[in-house]
Amino acid sequence: MSVAFVTGSAIRIGRATARALAEAGFDLALHAHGSADKLAPLKAELEQRGRTVHCFTGDLATEDGVSALARAVANRFPALDALVHNAGIFERVAFGDITRAQYRRTMAINLDAPFFLTQGLLPQLRAAPSPCVVHVTDIGGERALSHYAHYGVSKAGLLMLTRQLAVELAPHVRVNAVSPGTVAFPEDFTPEQRASVLRRVPLAREGTVEDIARAVVFLVTAAPYVTGQVLAVDGGRSAAL
Ligand SMILES: NC(=O)c1ccc[n+]([C@@H]2O[C@H](COP(=O)([O-])OP(=O)(O)OC[C@H]3O[C@@H](n4cnc5c(N)ncnc54)[C@H](OP(=O)(O)O)[C@@H]3O)[C@@H](O)[C@H]2O)c1
């Protein structure tokens, strides 16, 4: 049975991705930090569908947390068929007000954690017959969004890591990225803010978590000749001027 490890899989995009990978036939390594209480119901749900599921917790903001998580997953799974780096933080701060601590935390969770988790799990990826890594990035990693300088830089780094690892880990390990546009508006968005975003989306709706999950499953299961690529799932927003 193939195994997929999804970071931040207790809620939203990560949970939808875990569900979609389970539906595609994968056993799951689930992970959470602050939402760890939501892992048990998801585990039970996926086990009801006949999957084997193991839960892991860990703070991806710290070097020790990342190392311990890699060790725990490696100890449980000798081979990993899919590694989906979904966990990330998105914090609105004006450039002039971003503190060193805020900058470091965003870089640690959004970029350092994927970098060193993949490094820590390389033997397990190499032990799988056709392994695939997917980074969940953001169209904001290629275009600027005001008040998110640290976030945009972290996601731009993740896009470069996608290309770098696609080249360096080839031919055995494929590495791709899914770049969401707006998926499920933040709860504090006003109707005016929502309308202003949707005016720039050719498909005229926000994305769903399932839209992103389907793209991840496609890259993992149906794209054996695709590596180093970034699939925007944004309703066409990044195609428009
Ligand atoms: N939603 C969007 O519109 C959108 C758009 C573009 C890109 N994205 C990207 O898609 C991914 C998922 O987004 P989302 O909206 O579903 O996420 P979200 O609701 O903001 O949740 C963030 C995820 O990251 C995990 N996480 C945060 N801090 C962590 C830490 N210190 N240690 C371990 N895990 C941590 C959370 O796990 P816990 O809750 O368990 O801590 C949670 O699973 C992110 O990488 C985000 O940048 C989202």
The ligand as an SDF file (V2000), in Angstrom:
LIG
                    3D

 48 52  0  0  0  0  0  0  0  0999 V2000
   -6.4370   29.4080    1.8830 N   0  0  0  0  0  0  0  0  0  0  0  0
   -5.9520   30.0790    0.8640 C   0  0  0  0  0  0  0  0  0  0  0  0
   -6.6680   30.8960    0.2350 O   0  0  0  0  0  0  0  0  0  0  0  0
   -4.5440   29.8590    0.4030 C   0  0  0  0  0  0  0  0  0  0  0  0
   -4.0890   30.5880   -0.6920 C   0  0  0  0  0  0  0  0  0  0  0  0
   -2.7990   30.3920   -1.1310 C   0  0  0  0  0  0  0  0  0  0  0  0
   -1.9640   29.4960   -0.4900 C   0  0  0  0  0  0  0  0  0  0  0  0
   -2.4220   28.7940    0.5770 N   0  0  0  0  0  0  0  0  0  0  0  0
   -1.4980   27.8580    1.2310 C   0  0  0  0  0  0  0  0  0  0  0  0
   -2.1530   26.6380    1.4370 O   0  0  0  0  0  0  0  0  0  0  0  0
   -1.6620   26.0270    2.6400 C   0  0  0  0  0  0  0  0  0  0  0  0
   -2.8310   25.6720    3.5490 C   0  0  0  0  0  0  0  0  0  0  0  0
   -3.6330   26.8080    3.7080 O   0  0  0  0  0  0  0  0  0  0  0  0
   -4.9780   26.8190    4.5700 P   0  0  0  0  0  0  0  0  0  0  0  0
   -5.6700   28.0820    4.2520 O   0  0  0  0  0  0  0  0  0  0  0  0
   -5.6610   25.5190    4.4680 O   0  0  0  0  0  0  0  0  0  0  0  0
   -4.2330   26.8860    5.9940 O   0  0  0  0  0  0  0  0  0  0  0  0
   -4.6790   27.5290    7.3480 P   0  0  0  0  0  0  0  0  0  0  0  0
   -6.1160   27.3560    7.5810 O   0  0  0  0  0  0  0  0  0  0  0  0
   -4.0910   28.8790    7.4490 O   0  0  0  0  0  0  0  0  0  0  0  0
   -3.8780   26.5270    8.3010 O   0  0  0  0  0  0  0  0  0  0  0  0
   -2.5060   26.5220    8.3440 C   0  0  0  0  0  0  0  0  0  0  0  0
   -2.0010   25.0960    8.3890 C   0  0  0  0  0  0  0  0  0  0  0  0
   -0.6060   25.1460    8.7020 O   0  0  0  0  0  0  0  0  0  0  0  0
   -0.3700   24.4410    9.9160 C   0  0  0  0  0  0  0  0  0  0  0  0
    0.5770   25.1660   10.7500 N   0  0  0  0  0  0  0  0  0  0  0  0
    0.5860   26.5040   11.0160 C   0  0  0  0  0  0  0  0  0  0  0  0
    1.5790   26.7850   11.8890 N   0  0  0  0  0  0  0  0  0  0  0  0
    2.1900   25.6020   12.1800 C   0  0  0  0  0  0  0  0  0  0  0  0
    3.2720   25.2310   13.0370 C   0  0  0  0  0  0  0  0  0  0  0  0
    3.9520   26.1270   13.7720 N   0  0  0  0  0  0  0  0  0  0  0  0
    3.6380   23.9320   13.0900 N   0  0  0  0  0  0  0  0  0  0  0  0
    2.9670   23.0070   12.3720 C   0  0  0  0  0  0  0  0  0  0  0  0
    1.9310   23.2890   11.5420 N   0  0  0  0  0  0  0  0  0  0  0  0
    1.5530   24.5750   11.4620 C   0  0  0  0  0  0  0  0  0  0  0  0
   -1.7150   24.4090   10.6280 C   0  0  0  0  0  0  0  0  0  0  0  0
   -1.7450   23.2870   11.5050 O   0  0  0  0  0  0  0  0  0  0  0  0
   -2.3430   23.4440   12.9920 P   0  0  0  0  0  0  0  0  0  0  0  0
   -3.6460   24.1980   12.8610 O   0  0  0  0  0  0  0  0  0  0  0  0
   -2.4820   22.0400   13.4440 O   0  0  0  0  0  0  0  0  0  0  0  0
   -1.2900   24.2110   13.7710 O   0  0  0  0  0  0  0  0  0  0  0  0
   -2.6950   24.3070    9.4770 C   0  0  0  0  0  0  0  0  0  0  0  0
   -2.8530   22.9620    9.0870 O   0  0  0  0  0  0  0  0  0  0  0  0
   -0.6970   27.0280    3.2770 C   0  0  0  0  0  0  0  0  0  0  0  0
    0.6250   26.6810    2.9480 O   0  0  0  0  0  0  0  0  0  0  0  0
   -1.0880   28.3420    2.6090 C   0  0  0  0  0  0  0  0  0  0  0  0
   -0.0090   29.2610    2.5310 O   0  0  0  0  0  0  0  0  0  0  0  0
   -3.6890   28.9620    1.0500 C   0  0  0  0  0  0  0  0  0  0  0  0
  1  2  1  0
  2  3  2  0
  2  4  1  0
  4  5  1  0
  4 48  2  0
  5  6  2  0
  6  7  1  0
  7  8  2  0
  8  9  1  0
  8 48  1  0
  9 10  1  0
  9 46  1  0
 10 11  1  0
 11 12  1  0
 11 44  1  0
 12 13  1  0
 13 14  1  0
 14 15  2  0
 14 16  1  0
 14 17  1  0
 17 18  1  0
 18 19  2  0
 18 20  1  0
 18 21  1  0
 21 22  1  0
 22 23  1  0
 23 24  1  0
 23 42  1  0
 24 25  1  0
 25 26  1  0
 25 36  1  0
 26 27  1  0
 26 35  1  0
 27 28  2  0
 28 29  1  0
 29 30  1  0
 29 35  2  0
 30 31  1  0
 30 32  2  0
 32 33  1  0
 33 34  2  0
 34 35  1  0
 36 37  1  0
 36 42  1  0
 37 38  1  0
 38 39  2  0
 38 40  1  0
 38 41  1  0
 42 43  1  0
 44 45  1  0
 44 46  1  0
 46 47  1  0
M  CHG  2   8   1  16  -1
M  END
$$$$
